Amino acid sequence: MSKRDELIELYAKELKEKAGVTPDMDLLRKVTIGCGPSIYNKDASTVSGSDPKELETVKKNYLIKKLGLKDSPKLDEAIQEVIEQLGKSNRNKYRAIFYYLLCVKFDKADVYNK
């Protein structure tokens, strides 16, 4: 099994255990691949829920640029909902999981079917 496949399995397990979500494995794979090499870097592979600068980057680079959403308070609300869903005290908010949950929340899976 490749390192990426191992990470996808880990992400699926985390989604089930921490977020109570049974993931769409095809979409999870596509979101993970979309994260690129960041999934292999300890620091870049996670999202700090307490760092406003990082959350702004998630909003601008993922929600607005990648998913094509318009900037609005709904984006910040969704980011906070995902932080709550994964648990504020959970230090390992994996980027691929974070993005997956945002993608599902905004029903934007079609972005990955191009």
PyMOL commands that set and color helices and strands:
alter all, ss='L'
color gray80, all
select helices_A, chain A and resi 3-19+25-34+36-40+52-66+73-86+95-105+109-113
alter helices_A, ss='H'
color red, helices_A
deselect
rebuild
show_as cartoon
